[in-house]
Amino acid sequence: QSAIFNFQSLLTVILLLICTCAYIRALAPKLLDKNKSGILGIFWKCARIGERKSPWVACCCVMMAFSILFMQ
């Protein structure tokens, strides 16, 4: 199955995208800051979510890891 049709896989992909974009922005901020609009603006927005909502994102990552490890 594709990640689009499986809700848990879709959530995992979104969480990984948010975490990866926030990590890349922490290492090289100019890489994401130059693309604030358009298609590549999605990565900048994901980085902002990862920075501003980091406790919530971390909690979701822990819950997703628990779900993947013990529920499947």
PQR file with spaces between the fields and no chain letter, atoms N, CA, C, O and H, PARSE charges and radii, in Angstrom:
ATOM       1  N    GLN     1       0.828   -1.184    0.000 -0.4000 1.5000
ATOM       2  CA   GLN     1       0.000    0.000    0.000 -0.0000 2.0000
ATOM       3  C    GLN     1       0.873    1.249    0.000  0.5500 1.7000
ATOM       4  O    GLN     1       1.996    1.259    0.504 -0.5500 1.4000
ATOM       5  N    SER     2       0.325    2.271   -0.570 -0.4000 1.5000
ATOM       6  CA   SER     2       1.010    3.549   -0.594 -0.0000 2.0000
ATOM       7  C    SER     2       0.752    4.299    0.712  0.5500 1.7000
ATOM       8  O    SER     2      -0.231    4.030    1.404 -0.5500 1.4000
ATOM       9  H    SER     2      -0.588    2.263   -0.980  0.4000 1.0000
ATOM      10  N    ALA     3       1.630    5.233    1.043 -0.4000 1.5000
ATOM      11  CA   ALA     3       1.463    6.018    2.266 -0.0000 2.0000
ATOM      12  C    ALA     3       0.242    6.934    2.176  0.5500 1.7000
ATOM      13  O    ALA     3      -0.252    7.403    3.202 -0.5500 1.4000
ATOM      14  H    ALA     3       2.428    5.452    0.481  0.4000 1.0000
ATOM      15  N    ILE     4      -0.243    7.190    0.979 -0.4000 1.5000
ATOM      16  CA   ILE     4      -1.415    8.053    0.815 -0.0000 2.0000
ATOM      17  C    ILE     4      -2.673    7.342    1.288  0.5500 1.7000
ATOM      18  O    ILE     4      -3.563    7.977    1.853 -0.5500 1.4000
ATOM      19  H    ILE     4       0.158    6.809    0.146  0.4000 1.0000
ATOM      20  N    PHE     5      -2.762    6.042    1.068 -0.4000 1.5000
ATOM      21  CA   PHE     5      -3.969    5.300    1.394 -0.0000 2.0000
ATOM      22  C    PHE     5      -3.967    4.746    2.809  0.5500 1.7000
ATOM      23  O    PHE     5      -5.021    4.367    3.320 -0.5500 1.4000
ATOM      24  H    PHE     5      -2.038    5.526    0.609  0.4000 1.0000
ATOM      25  N    ASN     6      -2.826    4.690    3.444 -0.4000 1.5000
ATOM      26  CA   ASN     6      -2.729    4.206    4.816 -0.0000 2.0000
ATOM      27  C    ASN     6      -2.513    5.402    5.734  0.5500 1.7000
ATOM      28  O    ASN     6      -1.485    6.074    5.643 -0.5500 1.4000
ATOM      29  H    ASN     6      -1.969    4.998    3.029  0.4000 1.0000
ATOM      30  N    PHE     7      -3.468    5.675    6.617 -0.4000 1.5000
ATOM      31  CA   PHE     7      -3.437    6.890    7.440 -0.0000 2.0000
ATOM      32  C    PHE     7      -2.237    6.911    8.372  0.5500 1.7000
ATOM      33  O    PHE     7      -1.621    7.962    8.548 -0.5500 1.4000
ATOM      34  H    PHE     7      -4.303    5.129    6.692  0.4000 1.0000
ATOM      35  N    GLN     8      -1.893    5.795    8.968 -0.4000 1.5000
ATOM      36  CA   GLN     8      -0.755    5.755    9.882 -0.0000 2.0000
ATOM      37  C    GLN     8       0.553    6.023    9.140  0.5500 1.7000
ATOM      38  O    GLN     8       1.427    6.713    9.665 -0.5500 1.4000
ATOM      39  H    GLN     8      -2.393    4.941    8.825  0.4000 1.0000
ATOM      40  N    SER     9       0.695    5.496    7.947 -0.4000 1.5000
ATOM      41  CA   SER     9       1.894    5.755    7.155 -0.0000 2.0000
ATOM      42  C    SER     9       1.960    7.208    6.722  0.5500 1.7000
ATOM      43  O    SER     9       3.041    7.796    6.680 -0.5500 1.4000
ATOM      44  H    SER     9      -0.015    4.935    7.521  0.4000 1.0000
ATOM      45  N    LEU    10       0.826    7.785    6.402 -0.4000 1.5000
ATOM      46  CA   LEU    10       0.784    9.199    6.035 -0.0000 2.0000
ATOM      47  C    LEU    10       1.214   10.076    7.205  0.5500 1.7000
ATOM      48  O    LEU    10       1.978   11.024    7.021 -0.5500 1.4000
ATOM      49  H    LEU    10      -0.051    7.307    6.435  0.4000 1.0000
ATOM      50  N    LEU    11       0.732    9.770    8.402 -0.4000 1.5000
ATOM      51  CA   LEU    11       1.144   10.526    9.591 -0.0000 2.0000
ATOM      52  C    LEU    11       2.633   10.369    9.864  0.5500 1.7000
ATOM      53  O    LEU    11       3.293   11.328   10.264 -0.5500 1.4000
ATOM      54  H    LEU    11       0.111    9.000    8.552  0.4000 1.0000
ATOM      55  N    THR    12       3.163    9.184    9.655 -0.4000 1.5000
ATOM      56  CA   THR    12       4.592    8.947    9.847 -0.0000 2.0000
ATOM      57  C    THR    12       5.416    9.769    8.867  0.5500 1.7000
ATOM      58  O    THR    12       6.428   10.358    9.246 -0.5500 1.4000
ATOM      59  H    THR    12       2.628    8.405    9.330  0.4000 1.0000
ATOM      60  N    VAL    13       4.994    9.810    7.629 -0.4000 1.5000
ATOM      61  CA   VAL    13       5.711   10.591    6.614 -0.0000 2.0000
ATOM      62  C    VAL    13       5.665   12.078    6.948  0.5500 1.7000
ATOM      63  O    VAL    13       6.670   12.772    6.801 -0.5500 1.4000
ATOM      64  H    VAL    13       4.172    9.331    7.321  0.4000 1.0000
ATOM      65  N    ILE    14       4.530   12.568    7.389 -0.4000 1.5000
ATOM      66  CA   ILE    14       4.406   13.988    7.745 -0.0000 2.0000
ATOM      67  C    ILE    14       5.285   14.324    8.944  0.5500 1.7000
ATOM      68  O    ILE    14       5.964   15.351    8.941 -0.5500 1.4000
ATOM      69  H    ILE    14       3.713   12.004    7.508  0.4000 1.0000
ATOM      70  N    LEU    15       5.283   13.477    9.965 -0.4000 1.5000
ATOM      71  CA   LEU    15       6.140   13.714   11.131 -0.0000 2.0000
ATOM      72  C    LEU    15       7.617   13.693   10.771  0.5500 1.7000
ATOM      73  O    LEU    15       8.387   14.526   11.250 -0.5500 1.4000
ATOM      74  H    LEU    15       4.732   12.643    9.968  0.4000 1.0000
ATOM      75  N    LEU    16       8.013   12.751    9.934 -0.4000 1.5000
ATOM      76  CA   LEU    16       9.405   12.694    9.492 -0.0000 2.0000
ATOM      77  C    LEU    16       9.774   13.915    8.666  0.5500 1.7000
ATOM      78  O    LEU    16      10.890   14.422    8.782 -0.5500 1.4000
ATOM      79  H    LEU    16       7.388   12.074    9.545  0.4000 1.0000
ATOM      80  N    LEU    17       8.859   14.395    7.837 -0.4000 1.5000
ATOM      81  CA   LEU    17       9.109   15.604    7.045 -0.0000 2.0000
ATOM      82  C    LEU    17       9.298   16.816    7.943  0.5500 1.7000
ATOM      83  O    LEU    17      10.208   17.614    7.718 -0.5500 1.4000
ATOM      84  H    LEU    17       7.953   13.983    7.743  0.4000 1.0000
ATOM      85  N    ILE    18       8.452   16.966    8.956 -0.4000 1.5000
ATOM      86  CA   ILE    18       8.558   18.091    9.888 -0.0000 2.0000
ATOM      87  C    ILE    18       9.876   18.028   10.645  0.5500 1.7000
ATOM      88  O    ILE    18      10.571   19.038   10.760 -0.5500 1.4000
ATOM      89  H    ILE    18       7.713   16.317    9.138  0.4000 1.0000
ATOM      90  N    CYS    19      10.224   16.870   11.156 -0.4000 1.5000
ATOM      91  CA   CYS    19      11.464   16.733   11.923 -0.0000 2.0000
ATOM      92  C    CYS    19      12.697   16.960   11.053  0.5500 1.7000
ATOM      93  O    CYS    19      13.656   17.598   11.488 -0.5500 1.4000
ATOM      94  H    CYS    19       9.660   16.050   11.063  0.4000 1.0000
ATOM      95  N    THR    20      12.674   16.445    9.836 -0.4000 1.5000
ATOM      96  CA   THR    20      13.814   16.604    8.938 -0.0000 2.0000
ATOM      97  C    THR    20      13.994   18.056    8.525  0.5500 1.7000
ATOM      98  O    THR    20      15.120   18.554    8.493 -0.5500 1.4000
ATOM      99  H    THR    20      11.895   15.927    9.483  0.4000 1.0000
ATOM     100  N    CYS    21      12.912   18.736    8.210 -0.4000 1.5000
ATOM     101  CA   CYS    21      13.005   20.143    7.816 -0.0000 2.0000
ATOM     102  C    CYS    21      13.497   21.017    8.971  0.5500 1.7000
ATOM     103  O    CYS    21      14.295   21.929    8.758 -0.5500 1.4000
ATOM     104  H    CYS    21      11.998   18.331    8.235  0.4000 1.0000
ATOM     105  N    ALA    22      13.034   20.748   10.179 -0.4000 1.5000
ATOM     106  CA   ALA    22      13.504   21.515   11.336 -0.0000 2.0000
ATOM     107  C    ALA    22      14.989   21.271   11.580  0.5500 1.7000
ATOM     108  O    ALA    22      15.717   22.195   11.942 -0.5500 1.4000
ATOM     109  H    ALA    22      12.385   20.007   10.352  0.4000 1.0000
ATOM     110  N    TYR    23      15.436   20.050   11.388 -0.4000 1.5000
ATOM     111  CA   TYR    23      16.856   19.723   11.572 -0.0000 2.0000
ATOM     112  C    TYR    23      17.722   20.398   10.505  0.5500 1.7000
ATOM     113  O    TYR    23      18.787   20.935   10.812 -0.5500 1.4000
ATOM     114  H    TYR    23      14.845   19.299   11.094  0.4000 1.0000
ATOM     115  N    ILE    24      17.264   20.368    9.262 -0.4000 1.5000
ATOM     116  CA   ILE    24      18.015   21.007    8.186 -0.0000 2.0000
ATOM     117  C    ILE    24      18.077   22.517    8.403  0.5500 1.7000
ATOM     118  O    ILE    24      19.113   23.135    8.160 -0.5500 1.4000
ATOM     119  H    ILE    24      16.399   19.931    9.013  0.4000 1.0000
ATOM     120  N    ARG    25      16.977   23.112    8.858 -0.4000 1.5000
ATOM     121  CA   ARG    25      16.976   24.554    9.099 -0.0000 2.0000
ATOM     122  C    ARG    25      17.896   24.921   10.257  0.5500 1.7000
ATOM     123  O    ARG    25      18.473   26.009   10.262 -0.5500 1.4000
ATOM     124  H    ARG    25      16.135   22.609    9.055  0.4000 1.0000
ATOM     125  N    ALA    26      18.041   24.040   11.228 -0.4000 1.5000
ATOM     126  CA   ALA    26      18.965   24.306   12.332 -0.0000 2.0000
ATOM     127  C    ALA    26      20.412   24.269   11.851  0.5500 1.7000
ATOM     128  O    ALA    26      21.246   25.026   12.347 -0.5500 1.4000
ATOM     129  H    ALA    26      17.573   23.156   11.224  0.4000 1.0000
ATOM     130  N    LEU    27      20.719   23.402   10.897 -0.4000 1.5000
ATOM     131  CA   LEU    27      22.082   23.296   10.380 -0.0000 2.0000
ATOM     132  C    LEU    27      22.406   24.365    9.346  0.5500 1.7000
ATOM     133  O    LEU    27      23.477   24.971    9.385 -0.5500 1.4000
ATOM     134  H    LEU    27      20.042   22.786   10.494  0.4000 1.0000
ATOM     135  N    ALA    28      21.480   24.594    8.426 -0.4000 1.5000
ATOM     136  CA   ALA    28      21.712   25.551    7.337 -0.0000 2.0000
ATOM     137  C    ALA    28      20.446   26.372    7.109  0.5500 1.7000
ATOM     138  O    ALA    28      19.646   26.032    6.238 -0.5500 1.4000
ATOM     139  H    ALA    28      20.610   24.102    8.395  0.4000 1.0000
ATOM     140  N    PRO    29      20.250   27.438    7.868 -0.5600 1.5000
ATOM     141  CA   PRO    29      18.999   28.211    7.760  0.2800 2.0000
ATOM     142  C    PRO    29      18.781   28.855    6.394  0.5500 1.7000
ATOM     143  O    PRO    29      17.637   29.000    5.963 -0.5500 1.4000
ATOM     144  N    LYS    30      19.838   29.241    5.716 -0.4000 1.5000
ATOM     145  CA   LYS    30      19.679   29.899    4.417 -0.0000 2.0000
ATOM     146  C    LYS    30      19.105   28.961    3.360  0.5500 1.7000
ATOM     147  O    LYS    30      18.502   29.410    2.385 -0.5500 1.4000
ATOM     148  H    LYS    30      20.768   29.124    6.066  0.4000 1.0000
ATOM     149  N    LEU    31      19.293   27.674    3.555 -0.4000 1.5000
ATOM     150  CA   LEU    31      18.798   26.696    2.592 -0.0000 2.0000
ATOM     151  C    LEU    31      17.275   26.734    2.479  0.5500 1.7000
ATOM     152  O    LEU    31      16.731   26.649    1.378 -0.5500 1.4000
ATOM     153  H    LEU    31      19.783   27.309    4.347  0.4000 1.0000
ATOM     154  N    LEU    32      16.594   26.861    3.604 -0.4000 1.5000
ATOM     155  CA   LEU    32      15.131   26.864    3.596 -0.0000 2.0000
ATOM     156  C    LEU    32      14.535   28.268    3.600  0.5500 1.7000
ATOM     157  O    LEU    32      13.407   28.457    3.145 -0.5500 1.4000
ATOM     158  H    LEU    32      17.036   26.930    4.499  0.4000 1.0000
ATOM     159  N    ASP    33      15.266   29.245    4.100 -0.4000 1.5000
ATOM     160  CA   ASP    33      14.718   30.594    4.212 -0.0000 2.0000
ATOM     161  C    ASP    33      14.560   31.299    2.876  0.5500 1.7000
ATOM     162  O    ASP    33      13.759   32.226    2.759 -0.5500 1.4000
ATOM     163  H    ASP    33      16.182   29.092    4.470  0.4000 1.0000
ATOM     164  N    LYS    34      15.311   30.874    1.868 -0.4000 1.5000
ATOM     165  CA   LYS    34      15.195   31.541    0.572 -0.0000 2.0000
ATOM     166  C    LYS    34      13.948   31.093   -0.195  0.5500 1.7000
ATOM     167  O    LYS    34      13.561   31.745   -1.164 -0.5500 1.4000
ATOM     168  H    LYS    34      15.962   30.121    1.963  0.4000 1.0000
ATOM     169  N    ASN    35      13.329   30.023    0.209 -0.4000 1.5000
ATOM     170  CA   ASN    35      12.129   29.505   -0.458 -0.0000 2.0000
ATOM     171  C    ASN    35      10.941   29.542    0.491  0.5500 1.7000
ATOM     172  O    ASN    35      10.519   28.505    1.002 -0.5500 1.4000
ATOM     173  H    ASN    35      13.643   29.493    0.997  0.4000 1.0000
ATOM     174  N    LYS    36      10.401   30.731    0.727 -0.4000 1.5000
ATOM     175  CA   LYS    36       9.274   30.845    1.651 -0.0000 2.0000
ATOM     176  C    LYS    36       7.923   30.742    0.954  0.5500 1.7000
ATOM     177  O    LYS    36       6.890   30.654    1.619 -0.5500 1.4000
ATOM     178  H    LYS    36      10.744   31.574    0.312  0.4000 1.0000
ATOM     179  N    SER    37       7.918   30.751   -0.364 -0.4000 1.5000
ATOM     180  CA   SER    37       6.656   30.649   -1.091 -0.0000 2.0000
ATOM     181  C    SER    37       6.813   29.628   -2.214  0.5500 1.7000
ATOM     182  O    SER    37       7.922   29.244   -2.585 -0.5500 1.4000
ATOM     183  H    SER    37       8.757   30.822   -0.904  0.4000 1.0000
ATOM     184  N    GLY    38       5.687   29.210   -2.733 -0.4000 1.5000
ATOM     185  CA   GLY    38       5.712   28.220   -3.808 -0.0000 2.0000
ATOM     186  C    GLY    38       5.747   26.801   -3.268  0.5500 1.7000
ATOM     187  O    GLY    38       5.465   26.549   -2.097 -0.5500 1.4000
ATOM     188  H    GLY    38       4.785   29.522   -2.432  0.4000 1.0000
ATOM     189  N    ILE    39       6.100   25.892   -4.151 -0.4000 1.5000
ATOM     190  CA   ILE    39       6.144   24.466   -3.788 -0.0000 2.0000
ATOM     191  C    ILE    39       7.211   24.215   -2.723  0.5500 1.7000
ATOM     192  O    ILE    39       6.966   23.473   -1.772 -0.5500 1.4000
ATOM     193  H    ILE    39       6.330   26.097   -5.103  0.4000 1.0000
ATOM     194  N    LEU    40       8.372   24.813   -2.865 -0.4000 1.5000
ATOM     195  CA   LEU    40       9.443   24.596   -1.888 -0.0000 2.0000
ATOM     196  C    LEU    40       9.168   25.298   -0.556  0.5500 1.7000
ATOM     197  O    LEU    40       9.865   25.055    0.429 -0.5500 1.4000
ATOM     198  H    LEU    40       8.571   25.415   -3.638  0.4000 1.0000
ATOM     199  N    GLY    41       8.166   26.159   -0.525 -0.4000 1.5000
ATOM     200  CA   GLY    41       7.760   26.798    0.719 -0.0000 2.0000
ATOM     201  C    GLY    41       7.167   25.822    1.715  0.5500 1.7000
ATOM     202  O    GLY    41       7.101   26.111    2.910 -0.5500 1.4000
ATOM     203  H    GLY    41       7.600   26.356   -1.326  0.4000 1.0000
ATOM     204  N    ILE    42       6.735   24.670    1.232 -0.4000 1.5000
ATOM     205  CA   ILE    42       6.200   23.628    2.116 -0.0000 2.0000
ATOM     206  C    ILE    42       7.267   23.190    3.116  0.5500 1.7000
ATOM     207  O    ILE    42       6.973   22.954    4.287 -0.5500 1.4000
ATOM     208  H    ILE    42       6.788   24.435    0.262  0.4000 1.0000
ATOM     209  N    PHE    43       8.513   23.084    2.639 -0.4000 1.5000
ATOM     210  CA   PHE    43       9.594   22.661    3.528 -0.0000 2.0000
ATOM     211  C    PHE    43       9.879   23.731    4.588  0.5500 1.7000
ATOM     212  O    PHE    43      10.171   23.403    5.738 -0.5500 1.4000
ATOM     213  H    PHE    43       8.752   23.276    1.687  0.4000 1.0000
ATOM     214  N    TRP    44       9.794   25.005    4.203 -0.4000 1.5000
ATOM     215  CA   TRP    44       9.994   26.098    5.160 -0.0000 2.0000
ATOM     216  C    TRP    44       8.877   26.081    6.210  0.5500 1.7000
ATOM     217  O    TRP    44       9.132   26.285    7.397 -0.5500 1.4000
ATOM     218  H    TRP    44       9.556   25.272    3.269  0.4000 1.0000
ATOM     219  N    LYS    45       7.648   25.838    5.768 -0.4000 1.5000
ATOM     220  CA   LYS    45       6.518   25.782    6.697 -0.0000 2.0000
ATOM     221  C    LYS    45       6.646   24.597    7.650  0.5500 1.7000
ATOM     222  O    LYS    45       6.327   24.715    8.833 -0.5500 1.4000
ATOM     223  H    LYS    45       7.441   25.673    4.803  0.4000 1.0000
ATOM     224  N    CYS    46       7.105   23.471    7.146 -0.4000 1.5000
ATOM     225  CA   CYS    46       7.322   22.305    8.011 -0.0000 2.0000
ATOM     226  C    CYS    46       8.406   22.588    9.044  0.5500 1.7000
ATOM     227  O    CYS    46       8.305   22.156   10.193 -0.5500 1.4000
ATOM     228  H    CYS    46       7.365   23.376    6.185  0.4000 1.0000
ATOM     229  N    ALA    47       9.440   23.313    8.632 -0.4000 1.5000
ATOM     230  CA   ALA    47      10.502   23.677    9.575 -0.0000 2.0000
ATOM     231  C    ALA    47       9.974   24.607   10.657  0.5500 1.7000
ATOM     232  O    ALA    47      10.353   24.474   11.821 -0.5500 1.4000
ATOM     233  H    ALA    47       9.522   23.664    7.699  0.4000 1.0000
ATOM     234  N    ARG    48       9.112   25.538   10.296 -0.4000 1.5000
ATOM     235  CA   ARG    48       8.527   26.452   11.289 -0.0000 2.0000
ATOM     236  C    ARG    48       7.640   25.690   12.275  0.5500 1.7000
ATOM     237  O    ARG    48       7.655   25.971   13.473 -0.5500 1.4000
ATOM     238  H    ARG    48       8.804   25.645    9.351  0.4000 1.0000
ATOM     239  N    ILE    49       6.879   24.738   11.774 -0.4000 1.5000
ATOM     240  CA   ILE    49       6.047   23.916   12.667 -0.0000 2.0000
ATOM     241  C    ILE    49       6.938   23.138   13.623  0.5500 1.7000
ATOM     242  O    ILE    49       6.652   23.062   14.818 -0.5500 1.4000
ATOM     243  H    ILE    49       6.867   24.509   10.801  0.4000 1.0000
ATOM     244  N    GLY    50       8.012   22.562   13.105 -0.4000 1.5000
ATOM     245  CA   GLY    50       8.935   21.792   13.938 -0.0000 2.0000
ATOM     246  C    GLY    50       9.620   22.632   14.996  0.5500 1.7000
ATOM     247  O    GLY    50       9.910   22.144   16.088 -0.5500 1.4000
ATOM     248  H    GLY    50       8.244   22.623   12.135  0.4000 1.0000
ATOM     249  N    GLU    51       9.884   23.903   14.678 -0.4000 1.5000
ATOM     250  CA   GLU    51      10.530   24.788   15.656 -0.0000 2.0000
ATOM     251  C    GLU    51       9.555   25.283   16.708  0.5500 1.7000
ATOM     252  O    GLU    51       9.862   25.262   17.900 -0.5500 1.4000
ATOM     253  H    GLU    51       9.649   24.300   13.791  0.4000 1.0000
ATOM     254  N    ARG    52       8.401   25.720   16.284 -0.4000 1.5000
ATOM     255  CA   ARG    52       7.453   26.352   17.209 -0.0000 2.0000
ATOM     256  C    ARG    52       6.662   25.350   18.037  0.5500 1.7000
ATOM     257  O    ARG    52       6.322   25.629   19.187 -0.5500 1.4000
ATOM     258  H    ARG    52       8.152   25.737   15.316  0.4000 1.0000
ATOM     259  N    LYS    53       6.375   24.221   17.481 -0.4000 1.5000
ATOM     260  CA   LYS    53       5.569   23.206   18.179 -0.0000 2.0000
ATOM     261  C    LYS    53       6.410   21.992   18.548  0.5500 1.7000
ATOM     262  O    LYS    53       5.903   20.870   18.545 -0.5500 1.4000
ATOM     263  H    LYS    53       6.651   23.994   16.547  0.4000 1.0000
ATOM     264  N    SER    54       7.671   22.195   18.862 -0.4000 1.5000
ATOM     265  CA   SER    54       8.570   21.060   19.076 -0.0000 2.0000
ATOM     266  C    SER    54       8.143   20.119   20.204  0.5500 1.7000
ATOM     267  O    SER    54       8.311   18.911   20.041 -0.5500 1.4000
ATOM     268  H    SER    54       8.083   23.106   18.864  0.4000 1.0000
ATOM     269  N    PRO    55       7.605   20.584   21.335 -0.5600 1.5000
ATOM     270  CA   PRO    55       7.156   19.608   22.340  0.2800 2.0000
ATOM     271  C    PRO    55       6.014   18.728   21.821  0.5500 1.7000
ATOM     272  O    PRO    55       5.967   17.533   22.114 -0.5500 1.4000
ATOM     273  N    TRP    56       5.102   19.316   21.057 -0.4000 1.5000
ATOM     274  CA   TRP    56       3.988   18.542   20.513 -0.0000 2.0000
ATOM     275  C    TRP    56       4.467   17.573   19.440  0.5500 1.7000
ATOM     276  O    TRP    56       4.006   16.434   19.367 -0.5500 1.4000
ATOM     277  H    TRP    56       5.140   20.286   20.818  0.4000 1.0000
ATOM     278  N    VAL    57       5.391   18.034   18.613 -0.4000 1.5000
ATOM     279  CA   VAL    57       5.933   17.161   17.567 -0.0000 2.0000
ATOM     280  C    VAL    57       6.699   16.007   18.197  0.5500 1.7000
ATOM     281  O    VAL    57       6.588   14.869   17.741 -0.5500 1.4000
ATOM     282  H    VAL    57       5.766   18.959   18.672  0.4000 1.0000
ATOM     283  N    ALA    58       7.469   16.284   19.233 -0.4000 1.5000
ATOM     284  CA   ALA    58       8.218   15.224   19.919 -0.0000 2.0000
ATOM     285  C    ALA    58       7.268   14.215   20.552  0.5500 1.7000
ATOM     286  O    ALA    58       7.515   13.010   20.492 -0.5500 1.4000
ATOM     287  H    ALA    58       7.559   17.209   19.603  0.4000 1.0000
ATOM     288  N    CYS    59       6.197   14.691   21.152 -0.4000 1.5000
ATOM     289  CA   CYS    59       5.203   13.792   21.755 -0.0000 2.0000
ATOM     290  C    CYS    59       4.548   12.918   20.676  0.5500 1.7000
ATOM     291  O    CYS    59       4.340   11.723   20.883 -0.5500 1.4000
ATOM     292  H    CYS    59       5.997   15.669   21.200  0.4000 1.0000
ATOM     293  N    CYS    60       4.229   13.513   19.543 -0.4000 1.5000
ATOM     294  CA   CYS    60       3.646   12.742   18.438 -0.0000 2.0000
ATOM     295  C    CYS    60       4.633   11.712   17.899  0.5500 1.7000
ATOM     296  O    CYS    60       4.233   10.606   17.534 -0.5500 1.4000
ATOM     297  H    CYS    60       4.398   14.485   19.375  0.4000 1.0000
ATOM     298  N    CYS    61       5.916   12.061   17.845 -0.4000 1.5000
ATOM     299  CA   CYS    61       6.928   11.106   17.376 -0.0000 2.0000
ATOM     300  C    CYS    61       7.048    9.919   18.327  0.5500 1.7000
ATOM     301  O    CYS    61       7.185    8.779   17.882 -0.5500 1.4000
ATOM     302  H    CYS    61       6.241   12.959   18.141  0.4000 1.0000
ATOM     303  N    VAL    62       6.997   10.178   19.623 -0.4000 1.5000
ATOM     304  CA   VAL    62       7.075    9.099   20.608 -0.0000 2.0000
ATOM     305  C    VAL    62       5.839    8.207   20.507  0.5500 1.7000
ATOM     306  O    VAL    62       5.953    6.982   20.551 -0.5500 1.4000
ATOM     307  H    VAL    62       6.886   11.104   19.984  0.4000 1.0000
ATOM     308  N    MET    63       4.673    8.808   20.373 -0.4000 1.5000
ATOM     309  CA   MET    63       3.452    8.014   20.239 -0.0000 2.0000
ATOM     310  C    MET    63       3.459    7.197   18.945  0.5500 1.7000
ATOM     311  O    MET    63       3.010    6.051   18.928 -0.5500 1.4000
ATOM     312  H    MET    63       4.580    9.803   20.337  0.4000 1.0000
ATOM     313  N    MET    64       3.966    7.788   17.867 -0.4000 1.5000
ATOM     314  CA   MET    64       4.027    7.061   16.601 -0.0000 2.0000
ATOM     315  C    MET    64       5.020    5.905   16.693  0.5500 1.7000
ATOM     316  O    MET    64       4.756    4.817   16.181 -0.5500 1.4000
ATOM     317  H    MET    64       4.330    8.719   17.881  0.4000 1.0000
ATOM     318  N    ALA    65       6.153    6.136   17.338 -0.4000 1.5000
ATOM     319  CA   ALA    65       7.136    5.059   17.506 -0.0000 2.0000
ATOM     320  C    ALA    65       6.550    3.919   18.337  0.5500 1.7000
ATOM     321  O    ALA    65       6.724    2.749   17.998 -0.5500 1.4000
ATOM     322  H    ALA    65       6.367    7.020   17.754  0.4000 1.0000
ATOM     323  N    PHE    66       5.856    4.258   19.420 -0.4000 1.5000
ATOM     324  CA   PHE    66       5.207    3.243   20.248 -0.0000 2.0000
ATOM     325  C    PHE    66       4.184    2.464   19.432  0.5500 1.7000
ATOM     326  O    PHE    66       4.101    1.240   19.524 -0.5500 1.4000
ATOM     327  H    PHE    66       5.714    5.209   19.696  0.4000 1.0000
ATOM     328  N    SER    67       3.416    3.180   18.641 -0.4000 1.5000
ATOM     329  CA   SER    67       2.396    2.539   17.827 -0.0000 2.0000
ATOM     330  C    SER    67       3.011    1.594   16.792  0.5500 1.7000
ATOM     331  O    SER    67       2.515    0.487   16.584 -0.5500 1.4000
ATOM     332  H    SER    67       3.483    4.175   18.566  0.4000 1.0000
ATOM     333  N    ILE    68       4.073    2.028   16.158 -0.4000 1.5000
ATOM     334  CA   ILE    68       4.721    1.193   15.131 -0.0000 2.0000
ATOM     335  C    ILE    68       5.386   -0.025   15.760  0.5500 1.7000
ATOM     336  O    ILE    68       5.313   -1.124   15.210 -0.5500 1.4000
ATOM     337  H    ILE    68       4.477    2.927   16.327  0.4000 1.0000
ATOM     338  N    LEU    69       6.029    0.162   16.899 -0.4000 1.5000
ATOM     339  CA   LEU    69       6.763   -0.939   17.518 -0.0000 2.0000
ATOM     340  C    LEU    69       5.870   -1.968   18.185  0.5500 1.7000
ATOM     341  O    LEU    69       6.126   -3.168   18.090 -0.5500 1.4000
ATOM     342  H    LEU    69       6.088    1.055   17.345  0.4000 1.0000
ATOM     343  N    PHE    70       4.837   -1.516   18.852 -0.4000 1.5000
ATOM     344  CA   PHE    70       4.066   -2.427   19.686 -0.0000 2.0000
ATOM     345  C    PHE    70       2.652   -2.744   19.202  0.5500 1.7000
ATOM     346  O    PHE    70       2.056   -3.719   19.659 -0.5500 1.4000
ATOM     347  H    PHE    70       4.630   -0.541   18.930  0.4000 1.0000
ATOM     348  N    MET    71       2.117   -1.962   18.307 -0.4000 1.5000
ATOM     349  CA   MET    71       0.743   -2.183   17.870 -0.0000 2.0000
ATOM     350  C    MET    71       0.665   -2.957   16.553  0.5500 1.7000
ATOM     351  O    MET    71      -0.386   -3.516   16.241 -0.5500 1.4000
ATOM     352  H    MET    71       2.602   -1.170   17.936  0.4000 1.0000
ATOM     353  N    GLN    72       1.720   -3.004   15.793 -0.4000 1.5000
ATOM     354  CA   GLN    72       1.650   -3.696   14.498 -0.0000 2.0000
ATOM     355  C    GLN    72       2.154   -5.106   14.606  0.5500 1.7000
ATOM     356  O    GLN    72       2.167   -5.835   13.614 -0.5500 1.4000
ATOM     357  H    GLN    72       2.574   -2.549   16.047  0.4000 1.0000
